[in-house]
């Protein structure tokens, strides 16, 4: 399956979905003008990926900030990965956050309570975000 790569910009996250290299990464700041339109190719890609997922799908999410409409779409993305997990595949989400950014940490914990994917939390020093 062809990878999906969306370059990170000022108000949109960078996304890499590459099953061949086992890279599933979402990172940056998510404030797109049209959130549904921005995430549409991601949802379509995941619909295809679910048909024949890799045995191991480890997702890395590393957000600086996301708005309410992005939060809804992130949940939709996680629900897609959850479907893969429910068929017995090895799916894990690594939720990265900046040291002391408890809002982002708590957002991850909220998502963890909404889906059945195993979560791991990784705190990074602030310098890595400058």
HELIX and SHEET records of a PDB file:
HELIX    1   1 UNK A   35  UNK A   49  1                                  15    
HELIX    2   2 UNK A   50  UNK A   52  5                                   3    
HELIX    3   3 UNK A   68  UNK A   86  1                                  19    
HELIX    4   4 UNK A  102  UNK A  114  1                                  13    
HELIX    5   5 UNK A  126  UNK A  129  5                                   4    
SHEET    1   A 6 UNK A   4  UNK A   6  0                                        
SHEET    2   A 6 UNK A  14  UNK A  18 -1                                        
SHEET    3   A 6 UNK A  23  UNK A  30 -1                                        
SHEET    4   A 6 UNK A  56  UNK A  66  1                                        
SHEET    5   A 6 UNK A  90  UNK A  98  1                                        
SHEET    6   A 6 UNK A 118  UNK A 124  1                                        
END                                                                             
